Amino acid sequence: MAAQKLTRGRFIQLIILMIILITAFVWRTVTYQQKTSTQAQVNTCNLNVGDCVFNINNKQAIVTLLPKKPQAETPLELHISNIDVAPSATVSGITMNMGILPIEFTQQKDGWLGKFTVPNCTHDKMTWVIDLKVNNDIYSSQFTVIK
């Protein structure tokens, strides 16, 4: 790029541009307000210890994971009883990044049944979380898979 002589017009243009940039920086600094973050209260329970009981629509919904000692690459079942609305859920890894797996539910006479499989990992123990969504509320349950 060839160097150009600094003319009076170019100099004024540079000064005006600098004034605009400094004014914008000062304005953003003076008017900055820190955003308050709101976190939803999430109660997490451990499905390896036993069933999880959540209060959903003023009813006690029971979440059960079968088998009780889950293993990787084996089919797992998630039973949800005592809710009327179709749930949606995802499974994601806590101790490693293995992606987000959706759980598809079918209605049963006593609730909902979701079937899924978690992939194998190089670790001997893998901790996963199930985020159950019902009516825009999220209920979390953790479980550990042994290789």
C-alpha positions as a Markdown table, in Angstrom:
| # | Residue | x | y | z |
|---|---|---|---|---|
| 1 | Met | 0.0 | 0.0 | 0.0 |
| 2 | Ala | 1.5 | 3.3 | -1.0 |
| 3 | Ala | 1.9 | 6.0 | 1.6 |
| 4 | Gln | -0.1 | 9.2 | 1.0 |
| 5 | Lys | 0.6 | 12.6 | 2.1 |
| 6 | Leu | -1.4 | 13.7 | 5.2 |
| 7 | Thr | -3.6 | 16.5 | 3.8 |
| 8 | Arg | -5.6 | 18.9 | 5.9 |
| 9 | Gly | -8.9 | 17.1 | 4.8 |
| 10 | Arg | -7.5 | 13.6 | 5.8 |
| 11 | Phe | -6.3 | 15.0 | 9.2 |
| 12 | Ile | -9.8 | 16.5 | 10.0 |
| 13 | Gln | -11.4 | 13.2 | 8.9 |
| 14 | Leu | -9.1 | 11.2 | 11.3 |
| 15 | Ile | -9.8 | 13.6 | 14.2 |
| 16 | Ile | -13.6 | 13.4 | 13.7 |
| 17 | Leu | -13.4 | 9.6 | 13.6 |
| 18 | Met | -11.4 | 9.5 | 16.8 |
| 19 | Ile | -13.9 | 11.8 | 18.5 |
| 20 | Ile | -16.8 | 9.6 | 17.5 |
| 21 | Leu | -15.0 | 6.4 | 18.7 |
| 22 | Ile | -14.0 | 8.0 | 22.0 |
| 23 | Thr | -17.5 | 9.4 | 22.6 |
| 24 | Ala | -19.0 | 5.9 | 21.9 |
| 25 | Phe | -16.6 | 4.2 | 24.3 |
| 26 | Val | -17.2 | 6.8 | 27.1 |
| 27 | Trp | -21.0 | 6.6 | 26.5 |
| 28 | Arg | -21.0 | 2.8 | 26.8 |
| 29 | Thr | -18.8 | 2.9 | 29.9 |
| 30 | Val | -21.0 | 5.5 | 31.7 |
| 31 | Thr | -24.4 | 3.9 | 30.8 |
| 32 | Tyr | -23.3 | 0.3 | 31.5 |
| 33 | Gln | -25.5 | -1.7 | 33.9 |
| 34 | Gln | -24.6 | -5.2 | 34.9 |
| 35 | Lys | -27.3 | -7.7 | 33.9 |
| 36 | Thr | -28.8 | -9.6 | 36.7 |
| 37 | Ser | -28.9 | -13.3 | 36.0 |
| 38 | Thr | -31.7 | -15.4 | 37.3 |
| 39 | Gln | -31.1 | -19.1 | 37.8 |
| 40 | Ala | -33.9 | -21.6 | 38.1 |
| 41 | Gln | -33.9 | -23.6 | 41.3 |
| 42 | Val | -33.0 | -27.1 | 40.1 |
| 43 | Asn | -33.2 | -30.0 | 42.5 |
| 44 | Thr | -31.0 | -32.8 | 41.3 |
| 45 | Cys | -31.4 | -36.3 | 42.6 |
| 46 | Asn | -29.4 | -39.5 | 42.1 |
| 47 | Leu | -31.1 | -42.3 | 40.2 |
| 48 | Asn | -28.4 | -44.8 | 41.3 |
| 49 | Val | -29.6 | -44.4 | 44.9 |
| 50 | Gly | -33.3 | -44.8 | 44.2 |
| 51 | Asp | -36.3 | -43.3 | 42.5 |
| 52 | Cys | -36.6 | -39.5 | 42.2 |
| 53 | Val | -39.8 | -37.8 | 43.4 |
| 54 | Phe | -40.7 | -34.5 | 41.9 |
| 55 | Asn | -43.7 | -32.2 | 42.5 |
| 56 | Ile | -45.1 | -31.7 | 39.0 |
| 57 | Asn | -48.5 | -29.9 | 38.6 |
| 58 | Asn | -49.2 | -30.5 | 42.4 |
| 59 | Lys | -48.7 | -34.2 | 42.0 |
| 60 | Gln | -45.8 | -36.4 | 43.1 |
| 61 | Ala | -44.2 | -37.8 | 39.9 |
| 62 | Ile | -41.9 | -40.7 | 40.4 |
| 63 | Val | -38.9 | -41.1 | 38.1 |
| 64 | Thr | -37.3 | -44.5 | 37.9 |
| 65 | Leu | -34.3 | -45.7 | 35.9 |
| 66 | Leu | -34.0 | -49.4 | 35.0 |
| 67 | Pro | -31.7 | -51.3 | 35.4 |
| 68 | Lys | -30.6 | -49.9 | 38.8 |
| 69 | Lys | -27.0 | -50.4 | 37.9 |
| 70 | Pro | -26.8 | -49.0 | 34.3 |
| 71 | Gln | -24.0 | -49.9 | 31.9 |
| 72 | Ala | -22.9 | -48.3 | 28.7 |
| 73 | Glu | -24.1 | -49.6 | 25.4 |
| 74 | Thr | -27.1 | -51.4 | 27.1 |
| 75 | Pro | -30.7 | -50.2 | 26.7 |
| 76 | Leu | -32.0 | -48.1 | 29.6 |
| 77 | Glu | -35.6 | -47.3 | 30.5 |
| 78 | Leu | -36.8 | -44.2 | 32.2 |
| 79 | His | -40.3 | -44.6 | 33.8 |
| 80 | Ile | -42.2 | -41.5 | 34.8 |
| 81 | Ser | -45.5 | -42.0 | 36.7 |
| 82 | Asn | -48.3 | -39.8 | 37.8 |
| 83 | Ile | -48.1 | -37.0 | 35.1 |
| 84 | Asp | -50.7 | -36.3 | 32.5 |
| 85 | Val | -48.7 | -34.2 | 30.1 |
| 86 | Ala | -46.2 | -35.7 | 27.6 |
| 87 | Pro | -42.6 | -35.1 | 28.9 |
| 88 | Ser | -39.5 | -34.4 | 26.9 |
| 89 | Ala | -36.0 | -35.2 | 28.1 |
| 90 | Thr | -32.4 | -35.1 | 27.1 |
| 91 | Val | -29.4 | -37.0 | 28.5 |
| 92 | Ser | -26.0 | -35.3 | 28.6 |
| 93 | Gly | -22.6 | -36.1 | 30.1 |
| 94 | Ile | -21.4 | -34.3 | 33.2 |
| 95 | Thr | -17.9 | -35.8 | 33.6 |
| 96 | Met | -17.3 | -35.8 | 29.8 |
| 97 | Asn | -18.6 | -34.3 | 26.6 |
| 98 | Met | -20.5 | -37.1 | 24.8 |
| 99 | Gly | -23.2 | -34.9 | 23.2 |
| 100 | Ile | -26.9 | -34.5 | 24.1 |
| 101 | Leu | -29.1 | -37.5 | 23.5 |
| 102 | Pro | -32.9 | -37.1 | 23.2 |
| 103 | Ile | -35.3 | -39.5 | 25.0 |
| 104 | Glu | -38.5 | -40.4 | 23.2 |
| 105 | Phe | -41.4 | -41.3 | 25.5 |
| 106 | Thr | -44.4 | -43.5 | 24.8 |
| 107 | Gln | -47.5 | -43.4 | 27.0 |
| 108 | Gln | -48.2 | -46.4 | 29.3 |
| 109 | Lys | -51.2 | -47.1 | 31.4 |
| 110 | Asp | -49.3 | -46.0 | 34.6 |
| 111 | Gly | -47.3 | -43.1 | 33.1 |
| 112 | Trp | -44.6 | -42.6 | 30.4 |
| 113 | Leu | -41.8 | -44.8 | 29.3 |
| 114 | Gly | -38.6 | -43.6 | 27.6 |
| 115 | Lys | -35.9 | -45.8 | 26.1 |
| 116 | Phe | -32.3 | -44.7 | 25.4 |
| 117 | Thr | -28.7 | -46.0 | 25.4 |
| 118 | Val | -25.6 | -44.1 | 26.5 |
| 119 | Pro | -22.4 | -44.6 | 24.5 |
| 120 | Asn | -19.2 | -46.1 | 25.8 |
| 121 | Cys | -16.4 | -43.9 | 26.9 |
| 122 | Thr | -12.7 | -44.4 | 27.8 |
| 123 | His | -13.5 | -43.7 | 31.5 |
| 124 | Asp | -14.6 | -46.6 | 33.8 |
| 125 | Lys | -17.3 | -44.4 | 35.4 |
| 126 | Met | -19.4 | -41.8 | 33.6 |
| 127 | Thr | -21.8 | -39.5 | 35.3 |
| 128 | Trp | -24.8 | -38.4 | 33.2 |
| 129 | Val | -27.7 | -36.0 | 33.8 |
| 130 | Ile | -31.3 | -36.4 | 32.6 |
| 131 | Asp | -33.1 | -33.0 | 32.1 |
| 132 | Leu | -36.8 | -33.8 | 32.2 |
| 133 | Lys | -38.9 | -30.9 | 30.8 |
| 134 | Val | -42.6 | -30.7 | 31.7 |
| 135 | Asn | -44.6 | -27.5 | 31.1 |
| 136 | Asn | -41.4 | -25.4 | 30.7 |
| 137 | Asp | -40.1 | -26.6 | 34.0 |
| 138 | Ile | -36.9 | -28.7 | 34.2 |
| 139 | Tyr | -36.3 | -31.5 | 36.6 |
| 140 | Ser | -32.8 | -33.0 | 36.7 |
| 141 | Ser | -31.7 | -36.4 | 37.7 |
| 142 | Gln | -28.2 | -37.8 | 37.7 |
| 143 | Phe | -26.9 | -41.4 | 37.3 |
| 144 | Thr | -23.5 | -43.0 | 37.0 |
| 145 | Val | -22.7 | -45.6 | 34.3 |
| 146 | Ile | -20.1 | -48.2 | 34.9 |
| 147 | Lys | -18.2 | -49.6 | 31.9 |
